[in-house]
Amino acid sequence: MPDARRPPGQDHPAAAGLTTQSMRHLDESTAHARAVQLVRRARRAVLGIAGAPGAGKSTYAEQLVTALRAEGHPVALVPMDGFHLAHAALQSLGLVPVKGAPQTFDVDGYIALLDRLRSPGRRTVWAPRFDRDLEEPIAAAVPVMPDVRLVVTEGNYLLLDQGPWAMIRPVLDECWFVDLDPVVRRERLAARHLRHGRSPEEALARTAGSDEANARLVDSTRSRADAILRLSPRP
């Protein structure tokens, strides 16, 4: 595991010509340019995209990776959600009512995967993904080829400094926090629950309940980000 106290080198943002202050706020254009810089490093980089549930981080990460690939850059997307505990495990642990909270993820497995991805070998690494229709993680579903130069990972708790979660931030070369108006975020989140089969009552209860509690926890971590990412308005 990389040392959280490692001194900044040529891969540090300031060494790449970007000071902490200039990195503090990004729009989608400057974020794309920064991602290209990460791809062009001498070694593989890992970029984190953090944010509260419904903030748009998953959609943005997918769009960023798609755009980079269209330009010929070897990039992979590995979401944190693939490390959700299976529903049967949540039931056995009594955690179904708080699904999405930090204790409902295999954080140690996620850290181990990030560590492997940061130091690529000659073989493809297979990562899990989360199926929102099934509400279950799917093992070995996302291939990360040896030639990938940038791994983008996104999730709620990348900046959390509690327990083993604190080991994630040192593994990331950079981590951006997606900022969105909380009213819009909750509206999008409720709409997503409806799309995935919940009733209007269930969608509102989930959005105002466990999702909102998780969102408050995530929002408290934003100060640990390298930059605040402001996304363009989308319907």
N, C-alpha and C positions, 0 to 999 in steps of 0.2 A: 504494500500500500504506500502511495507517495506520502512524503512527510509534509504535514500542513505547514511546517516552518521553513520549507525550502526557500532559499533566497531567490528573488526574481532574476530571471536570465533574459536571453534574447527573445523568449516567447511571452514575456510579460507584456500587457497592453502598453505600458509606458515605453518599453523598448521598441515596440512596433510603431511608435510615433503617435500614440493616443494616450493622453494623460487621463487620470481618473476623472477629472472634471469634464473633459470633452466626451468621455464615455458615459457620463451620468444619464443622459437622455438620448434615446435613439428613435428615429422614425424608421419606416420600413426600408427606405432607400439606403440610409446610412447603415442600418443593420445588415442589409444584403452585402454592402461593400465590406463591412467588417468580417462577415462570414467568409467571403472570398479570401481575405487576408489569412484567416485561420486555415483554410484549405491549403494555402500555399506555404505553410510552415514546413520545416525540414522533417518533422515527425507528425504522426497522427495527432489531431486535436479532438477534444471532447467539449462540446458546447451545450450548456444547459439552458432550457427555457422553463422558467418557473412562473407560477401564478395561481390564483384561486380557481376553484371549480367554475366553469362557464366563462372564464376570462378570454378564451379564444386561443390559448397556447397550443392546443393540439392542431387546430386548423392552420394556425400560422406556421408551426413547425413543418407540417406537411407541405404547405405552399413554398416555404423556403427551400426545403430539400428538393422539391420538384423543379423549382427555378434553377437551382445550382446544377442539378443533373442535366437540365436542358442546355446549359452552358458547357457541358462536358466535364464537370467536376465530379470526382468519385466521392459520394456522400451517402451516409446511411442514417436512417431514423430509428431510434430505439426508445419507445416510450416507457416511462416508469410503470404505467398501468398494467403491463404484462406481469408485474409481481404482486398483483392482488392475490390474496388468499382465495382459494376455491370456496364456493358457497357452502359446500358441505363442511369445510373446515371452520368457516365463520359460524355455522350453526352449532358445531360441537363446542366452540369456544364462547358462545353466547354473544357474538359480535355483529350479528346481522343488523341490529338497529343503528349501529354506528359505521356501517360499511363506508369506506372512503377515508376513515380516520387513520392516523399513522400506524396504529397497532393492527390494522387489517391488511398490512403489506408484509411481504418477505423482504425486509430491508437488507438483511445480510446477503441474501441472494443477489439483490440489485447491486450492492456495493462490489461483490465479487465479480459480477459481469462487467461493471464499469472498469474495474482494475484490469481485467483481461482485454477489454477493448482499447484501453489506453496504451497497451504494449502489444501490438499485433504480432502474430506469428505468421506461418505460411499456410494456415488452414482457415477455412471459413468458420466464424463463430455464429452459433444459432441463438437468437434471443426470443423470448416469449412475447406475445401480444395479448391484448384484452379485447374480447368480442363483446361489444355493447349490446347486441341483440340477445346473445346467450347469457350475458352478465357473468362470464367466466373467463379466466386466463387460458390461453392456448400455448402450450410449450413448443419450443423449437420451431417458431413460425416466421421469424425475421432473420434472413441471412445477412451477415456483415462480412463482405469479402476482404481478403488480405490487402487489396489495393486501395481500400477506402482511406481517404485522407482526413475526413471530418465525420465524426459521429455526433449527431444532434439527438439529445435526449430531453424529454419534457415531462413535467410532473408537478404535482402540488408542493412536495416537501423537499425539493432539492436544496433549499437554503435553511432548512430547519437545523437548529443547533442542539437538539435534545437527544441524548442517548446515542445509539449507533447512527442516527441520521446525520449527526455532525461530521461523520466520516465521508459524506458525499461531496461536500463543497471542495475539499482539497484535491479531489480527483478531477474536477472540472477545470478546464483552462479558463473558461469564462462562464458566467451565468447571468442571464438577463431576466428581468421580472416584467411580465406583461401586466400593464395597468389598464383598467377599464372601469367606467362609471358603475358603481355597485347596482344601481337600479337596472341598467341595461344587462349587466351580468346575470342578475337573478331572473330577468325575463327570458334570456337565452337559455338558462339552465332549466327553467320550467318547461320551455318548449322542447328541449332535448329529451326530457323525461317523457313527455307526451309522445314524441316520435318513437320512443322505444317501448311503448305499450302500457305506460302507466295511465291511470285515470286522472282527470283534472285534480281531484282531491289528493290523490297520492303524489302527484307532481308538485303541488303546492306544499304539502307536508314535508316532502323530502327537501325541497328547495329552502324552506324556512327553518328546517330542523337541522339534521346532521350536516347538510351541505353548507349552511350558513355558519355553523360552529367551526367547520373545517376552514372555511374562507377567512374567518377572523384569525385563526392560527396562522394560515399562510400569509396573510397580509402583514402580520407582525415580523415576518422574516425579510421583508423587502430591503431593509437597510444593508443586508449582506450581499446584495446583487452588485455586479459590475456596472449595470446600466438599467434604467427604467425604459421599457419599450412601449411606445404609444402607437397603437395600430390604427389604421384608417377605418372609419365607420363602415360597417357592413350590415346588411339587412338581417 
